[in-house]
Amino acid sequence: MNIKITETTVEELDVLTELFDQYMVFYKKPSDKNKYRSYLKERLQNKEAIAYLALDDNTSNPAGFVLNYHSFSSVSQGEIVILNDLFVVPEYRKKGIAERLINSAFDLAKQVGAIRVDLGTGKDNATAQRLYEKIGFVKDEDFYAYSYTIRNN
């Protein structure tokens, strides 16, 4: 199997949206391709995110994606790449594709001069946690993450 990793353009939005919809369903969100397409299109057009697609060169089938955002650390005085979303289609899992997509985030971080790549995953996603730790990610033991939801209704 020959997998090609490429930066996603707006022209590939339909492929990215299909994968993103599967990703959202995995995280127990409703399937809503129109909503997700609009969200992704805005992120890509506004240069607020950089996504990479993994495509099967033999079949042209999409195998996965990674979606990255940029942020900054005041304490570290540097830019951070946030590896926010990572998804590999079930039949392509355990073939090294997730690691290659993560490496594309590392390459992006080097290109922009970022000081690190951060990510988060579900506490129950042991498979992802093992992969991240194998690659060299370190679980934060110093800080707790908190969120406050703003309701716009």
TAFEN-V686740 format. One record per residue. N is the residue number from 1. SS is DSSP state (H for helix, E for strand, L for the rest). PSI is psi as a letter, one per 30 degrees, with the letter a starting at -180 (* if undefined). BURIAL is 1 if it has 24 or more other C-alpha atoms within 12 Angstrom, else 0. Layout:
n->N ss->SS psi->PSI burial->BURIAL
n->N ss->SS psi->PSI burial->BURIAL
//
This chain:
n->1 ss->L psi->k burial->0
n->2 ss->L psi->j burial->0
n->3 ss->E psi->k burial->1
n->4 ss->E psi->k burial->1
n->5 ss->E psi->k burial->1
n->6 ss->E psi->k burial->1
n->7 ss->E psi->k burial->1
n->8 ss->L psi->k burial->1
n->9 ss->L psi->l burial->1
n->10 ss->H psi->f burial->1
n->11 ss->H psi->f burial->0
n->12 ss->H psi->g burial->1
n->13 ss->H psi->e burial->1
n->14 ss->H psi->e burial->0
n->15 ss->H psi->e burial->1
n->16 ss->H psi->e burial->1
n->17 ss->H psi->e burial->1
n->18 ss->H psi->e burial->1
n->19 ss->H psi->e burial->1
n->20 ss->H psi->e burial->1
n->21 ss->H psi->e burial->1
n->22 ss->H psi->e burial->1
n->23 ss->H psi->e burial->1
n->24 ss->H psi->e burial->0
n->25 ss->H psi->e burial->0
n->26 ss->H psi->e burial->0
n->27 ss->L psi->g burial->0
n->28 ss->L psi->g burial->0
n->29 ss->L psi->l burial->0
n->30 ss->L psi->k burial->0
n->31 ss->L psi->k burial->0
n->32 ss->L psi->i burial->0
n->33 ss->H psi->e burial->1
n->34 ss->H psi->e burial->0
n->35 ss->H psi->e burial->0
n->36 ss->H psi->e burial->1
n->37 ss->H psi->e burial->1
n->38 ss->H psi->e burial->0
n->39 ss->H psi->e burial->0
n->40 ss->H psi->e burial->1
n->41 ss->H psi->e burial->1
n->42 ss->H psi->e burial->0
n->43 ss->H psi->e burial->0
n->44 ss->H psi->e burial->1
n->45 ss->H psi->e burial->0
n->46 ss->L psi->g burial->0
n->47 ss->L psi->h burial->0
n->48 ss->L psi->f burial->0
n->49 ss->E psi->l burial->1
n->50 ss->E psi->k burial->1
n->51 ss->E psi->k burial->1
n->52 ss->E psi->k burial->1
n->53 ss->E psi->k burial->1
n->54 ss->E psi->k burial->1
n->55 ss->E psi->k burial->1
n->56 ss->E psi->j burial->0
n->57 ss->L psi->f burial->0
n->58 ss->L psi->e burial->0
n->59 ss->L psi->f burial->0
n->60 ss->L psi->g burial->0
n->61 ss->L psi->k burial->0
n->62 ss->E psi->k burial->1
n->63 ss->E psi->f burial->1
n->64 ss->E psi->l burial->1
n->65 ss->E psi->l burial->1
n->66 ss->E psi->k burial->1
n->67 ss->E psi->k burial->1
n->68 ss->E psi->k burial->1
n->69 ss->E psi->l burial->1
n->70 ss->E psi->k burial->1
n->71 ss->E psi->a burial->1
n->72 ss->E psi->l burial->0
n->73 ss->E psi->j burial->0
n->74 ss->L psi->e burial->0
n->75 ss->L psi->e burial->0
n->76 ss->L psi->f burial->0
n->77 ss->L psi->h burial->0
n->78 ss->E psi->l burial->0
n->79 ss->E psi->k burial->1
n->80 ss->E psi->k burial->1
n->81 ss->E psi->k burial->1
n->82 ss->E psi->j burial->1
n->83 ss->E psi->j burial->1
n->84 ss->E psi->e burial->1
n->85 ss->E psi->k burial->1
n->86 ss->E psi->k burial->1
n->87 ss->E psi->k burial->1
n->88 ss->E psi->k burial->1
n->89 ss->L psi->k burial->1
n->90 ss->H psi->e burial->0
n->91 ss->H psi->f burial->0
n->92 ss->H psi->g burial->0
n->93 ss->L psi->l burial->0
n->94 ss->L psi->g burial->0
n->95 ss->L psi->g burial->0
n->96 ss->L psi->g burial->0
n->97 ss->H psi->e burial->1
n->98 ss->H psi->e burial->1
n->99 ss->H psi->e burial->1
n->100 ss->H psi->e burial->1
n->101 ss->H psi->e burial->1
n->102 ss->H psi->e burial->1
n->103 ss->H psi->e burial->1
n->104 ss->H psi->e burial->1
n->105 ss->H psi->e burial->1
n->106 ss->H psi->e burial->1
n->107 ss->H psi->e burial->1
n->108 ss->H psi->e burial->1
n->109 ss->H psi->e burial->1
n->110 ss->H psi->e burial->0
n->111 ss->H psi->e burial->0
n->112 ss->H psi->f burial->0
n->113 ss->L psi->g burial->0
n->114 ss->L psi->l burial->1
n->115 ss->L psi->f burial->1
n->116 ss->E psi->l burial->1
n->117 ss->E psi->k burial->1
n->118 ss->E psi->l burial->1
n->119 ss->E psi->l burial->1
n->120 ss->L psi->l burial->0
n->121 ss->L psi->l burial->1
n->122 ss->L psi->k burial->0
n->123 ss->L psi->f burial->0
n->124 ss->L psi->g burial->0
n->125 ss->L psi->i burial->0
n->126 ss->H psi->e burial->0
n->127 ss->H psi->e burial->0
n->128 ss->H psi->e burial->1
n->129 ss->H psi->e burial->0
n->130 ss->H psi->e burial->0
n->131 ss->H psi->e burial->0
n->132 ss->H psi->e burial->1
n->133 ss->H psi->e burial->0
n->134 ss->H psi->e burial->0
n->135 ss->H psi->f burial->0
n->136 ss->L psi->g burial->0
n->137 ss->L psi->k burial->0
n->138 ss->L psi->k burial->0
n->139 ss->L psi->k burial->0
n->140 ss->L psi->k burial->0
n->141 ss->L psi->f burial->0
n->142 ss->L psi->f burial->0
n->143 ss->L psi->k burial->0
n->144 ss->L psi->k burial->0
n->145 ss->L psi->k burial->0
n->146 ss->L psi->l burial->0
n->147 ss->L psi->k burial->0
n->148 ss->L psi->j burial->0
n->149 ss->L psi->k burial->0
n->150 ss->L psi->k burial->0
n->151 ss->L psi->k burial->0
n->152 ss->L psi->g burial->0
n->153 ss->L psi->* burial->0
//
